Amino acid sequence: QVQLVESGGGLVQPGGSLRLSCAASGFTFSGYLMRWYRQAPGKERELVASIASSGVSTNYADSVKGRFTISRDNAKNTVYLQMNSLKPEDTAVYCCNAVKYISPRMEYWGKGTLVTVSS
């Protein structure tokens, strides 16, 4: 059974930090591109960060560059999102996503974890 389970969300003050984790099971984690998305109330889902299967290549949305860092541990089947200098506009449900484009294309989603940035 495929599972992506996020953890680490919560309430944090502006300027604070959080580390999100996404634990994967049921598929070959090391073969998948991993991404973090977020969706704030009333807004479109936004791609926040992605990391290649090897972990060598990463990409970030302009809104989080320099503040967020995505990483992965293929031995632990886990992807992380370190979030620093958090702003109220970072408030959202954060979901992890796993995708493999090589046929057959496969994609999985977690249920998400809520991050609230507020004083």
FENFENNOR-V220147 format. One record per helix or strand of 2 or more residues. SS is the DSSP state (H for helix, E for strand). FROM is the first residue (numbers start at 0). TO is the last residue. If there is no record, write none. Layout:
# FENFENNOR-V220147
SS&FROM&TO / SS&FROM&TO
This chain:
# FENFENNOR-V220147
E&2&6 / E&9&11 / E&17&24 / H&28&30 / E&32&38 / E&45&50 / E&57&59 / E&67&72 / E&77&82 / H&87&89 / E&91&99 / E&105&108 / E&112&116
